[in-house]
Amino acid sequence: MSEYPSFQLGKSRFDQSTFLGRFRHFLDVIDPSTLFVSEKRLQECVELLDSFSRRTLSPDVTDAQLWEAQKIKQAIIHPDTGEKIPMPFRMSGFIPFGTPVIVGLLLPNQTLASTIFWQWLNQSHNACVNYCNRNASKPAPISKFVQGYIGAVTSAVSIAVGLNTLVQKANGFSPTTRLLVQRFIPFPAVASANVCNVVLMRHTELSEGISVLDDDGNVVGTSRIAARHALLETALTRVVMPMPILLLPPMIMSTLEKLPLLQRRRRLVLPVHSLVCLAAFGLALPLAISLFPQMSQIRVDQLEPEIAMATHCEMVTYNKGL
């Protein structure tokens, strides 16, 4: 496949059936350079894509220009509402605006108040990103998002505070070991909160099911079994995503802090810590969301009998969500 294949409106220029293709696609999605696109440049991209839709495109426009225009529009404008997404809550802003929160979560010697604050801030930022990038094609009650937010904050704070208390009371730990263990506490707190958020936001899918499609993209029925698979894949993604973000920096910093340079110049610890968190975040996000294709496949004989009766296909697809 060439670097710039023939342009297709609303499609990715990378093969979504392979992990590498999805990884390259999501690198485009989270590219922070789109945060600096001017209003004039955005309007030019929108007009270029409109001209393509109306078949009035100038013949000297290349596929590369069309793909770039689509990348910019998709990064800034919500596909369902047509409104601009606030900069801190765009997918392209998730890493630059989320990294300070990650640094705060991983600060050593956390107090009870700081633990609660950083866990709350992290879940609040996640909730805003999820809401601003939601599927708005079907109106959903705001109460569903509030329910997911409250559940995520409650589980994150409860687990973080509970584990911190257990570690503080553990008599078998030396001060150095206790500090190291405390640095790893944010991961189980954040991972459990992410799973809690998915379950609370999408629990109705387990009882109502989700649509499954045949090879031609036609809906052949609604499946609760496919819904379970979709939620399991999404929950797994939400657990894997914070793993390198919240586990690698403590391991790396525990080694770097022993270096003579950082021993002598303690003021450098926070900047180095921030760079390590930024690198881990930038690597983990596209890797995690690339694990599963947006459209997953499942064998018909694994689904409800009525699905098998409605299609002759051996496999059907479903949208797992993010």
N, C-alpha and C positions, 0 to 999 in steps of 0.2 A: 504494500500500500504506500502510495506517495505521501509526502508530508502534508500536502494540501489536496485531498481528493475532491471530486466534484461536489460543490456546495449543496447541502440539503437543509432547508429551513427547519429549525427546531431540533435538528439531530446533532450528534457529536461527530467530529471528524476522526475520532479514534474508535476502533473496534471494541464495543462494549461486551463482547462475549469472552474476552481474555482479561486476565488480571492486569497485564501491562497496559492494555488499551484503556481500562477503567482508571488505572493509576495516572496515566498521562492526561486523561480527561479531567480528573479532579485536581491535578496540578493547575490546569487552566482555570477551574472554578474558584480555587482559593488564591489565585495570583493577586497579590496586594497592589500591583501596579494599576489595577482598575480603580483603586480608591482615588487616584489623582486625575482621573479623566474629567475634563472640563464640561460644562453644560453644553457648549457649542459642539464639542467633539461627540457627545452623546446624541445630540439631535442629528448630526451628520450620519451617525451609525443607524439610527432609527429610520431616517429617510432613505438610506441606502437599502435597508432590508424591505422597506415598503415598496421601493421601486422594483426590487426583485419579485415581490409578491404580485405586483401589478404587471409584471413582464415589460416594464419600461426602463430596464437597466441599460446603462451605457455599455457598449461592447468592449470598452477598454478597462472595465472593472474586472479584477482578477478574483479567483476563488480565495486566495489568501486574504484579500481585503474583505470579502464577505464573511469568512470565518472569524476574522478579527472583530468585525462590526457586531456579529452575533455574540461573541464572547463578552464584549463590553456591555451590550444591552442586557444580556442575561445576568450579568454580575450586579447590575444597578437597578433594573426595573423588574418588579414582581410580575410573573407571567400571567397571573389570573386577575389581579387588580389593576395592573398597568401603572401603578404608583411607584415612586422611587423608594427603595429600602433605605432606612437610616444607615449611615456609614458604619457605626460600631456593630450593627447587627447583620451586615452582609456576610456571606460566606467568605468573601475575599478579605473581610476585616476580622474574621474569627481569630486568626493567629496574632496579628499585631495588637488587637484590643484585648485578647484573652491571655496573652503571655504575662502581663503584670499580675493578673489574678493567680496564675499558676505559680509565679515567683512567691506571692504572698502565702499561698497554700503550703509551700515547701520551706518557708522560713523556719529555722531552728528555734528551740526554746519558746514555743507558742504558749500564750496564756489561754485561759478559758474564753475570755472575751475575744481575743484575736482568732482563735479557732472557729468560734461561732461566726464572726464577721466574715472571714475569708470563705467559709463554706457557703454562707448565705449569698455573698457577692458572686461566687462562681455559679451557683444554681440560678441566680437572678439573670446573669448574663446569658446562660444557656437557654433559659426560658424565653428571653427576648429574641434570641436568634431563632429558636424553634417557631415562635409565633410569627415573626416577620417573614420567615421562609416557608410558612405552612402551605398546604394545599387549600386554596381558597375557592376552588371551583364549586364546592358544596359548602354552604354556610354551616359553621359549627358553633355551638354555644360557647361563649367566653368562659362559662363555668367549667368546661372540660379542661381548658388550659390552666385555670386557677387551681383546679383539683390536682392536676399533675405537678404544678409548681409547689403547692403546699406539701404534697407527698414527698417530692424530691428534697426540698429544704429540710423537712422533718427527719427523713431517713439519713441524710448526709450529716446533719448536725448531731443527731443522736449517736450514730456510730462513731464519728470523730471524737466527740466528747467522752463517750463510753470507753473507747480504746485508750484514749489519753489518760483517763482516770485509772484504768487497769495497769497501764505501764508505770504510772507514777507510784502506785501502791506495790508494784512488784519488788520484792526484796532481793531477788537473785540477780538483778541487773546492776552492773557498774554504771557510774555516771556516763561514761562514753557509750556503752551499749544502749543505755536508756535513750540517749540523744539520737543514736542511729535508728533505733526501732521507731521512735516518734516521727522520724522523717518519712517513714513508709506508711503511716496511718492515713494520709489523705487518699491513697488509692482505694482501699476497700470502702471508704466513705463515699467517694465520688462514683465508683463503679456501681455500688448498690443503689445510690440515688438515681443514676441513669436508668437502671433496670426498672426501678419503681416508677419513674416518669413514663417509660414506655408502656408499662402495664396499665397505669391509671389513665393515660391518654387514649389508649387503644383497646381497652378491655371489652368494649362492645363488639369489636370484630370477632371475638371468640364465640359469641352467641349468635351474631348475625351473619358471620362469614364475610369473605371478600370475593370479588369477581375473579373468575378464571377465564382465560382467553384461548382460542384455538390458534392454529398456524396463520390464519388470515386476520387475526386481531379481533375476531368476533367473540362477544361474551357468550359462554356456553352454560353458565350457571354461577351459583354462589356457594362457596365451600368453607366450612368451618375448619376442616383439616388443613387447607391451604393457609388459613388465617393463623393457625398455630405455628406452621412452618415460618410464615412471614415474621411473626412476633419473636420467635426464637432466634432467627437470623439477625433481626434488628437489635435484640437484647445482647446477642453475642458481640455484635459490632460495637455497641455502647460500652461493653466491658473491655474489649481489646483496645479501643481508642485511648483511654487514659493510661493504659498500662505503661508504654514507654515514656509517656509524658511525666508520670508521677513516680516511676520506679528507677528510670535511668539517671535523672539528675541527682538524687540522693547518693547513688552508688558512685557516680563520677565525682561529685563534690567531696565525698568522704575521702577520696584519693587525692584530689587536687589541693584540699585544705592542708594536707601534710607537706606540700611543697614548700621549700624555704622561702620562696618569693611571697606566697600568701601568708606564711607564718610571720614574716617581717612586716608586710603591708596588708593589714586586715581590712583596710578600706577597699581593696580590690576584690574581696570575697563576694560582695553583693553584685557588682557588675559582671564578674565571671559566672556567678550563679544564674544571672539573668540571661546571659548568652547561651549557657548550657540548656536552660529551659526553652529558649526560643528555638534552638536547633532540634531538640527532642519533639517539641510541639509541631514544628514544620514537617518533620518526617512522619510522625505518628498519624496525623489527621488524614492525609491522602491514602496512606497504607490501610488504615482501618476501614474507611468508607469504600475502599476498592475491593474488600474481601469478597463481597457478594454482588452480583449484578443487580441493578435496580429491578429488572424483570427476571424473576427466577422461574425455573421449570420444575415440574413434578409429574411423575407418571400418573396417568388417569386411573390405573388400577389401585392406586394408593388413596384415591379420593372416594367421596360418596357415590353409591351406585347410580344415582340420577345424573351425575356428571358423565359417567361412562356411557350412559344411554343417550346423552345429548350430543356426543361427538364421536367421530371415527378416528380421531387423532390418538396416538399413543402417549403424547406429552401435551400438557397445557402450561400456560404461563400465568404468573400473577405478579402484581406490583408489591414488593415487600416494604416499600417506604424506607425512610432514613432514620 
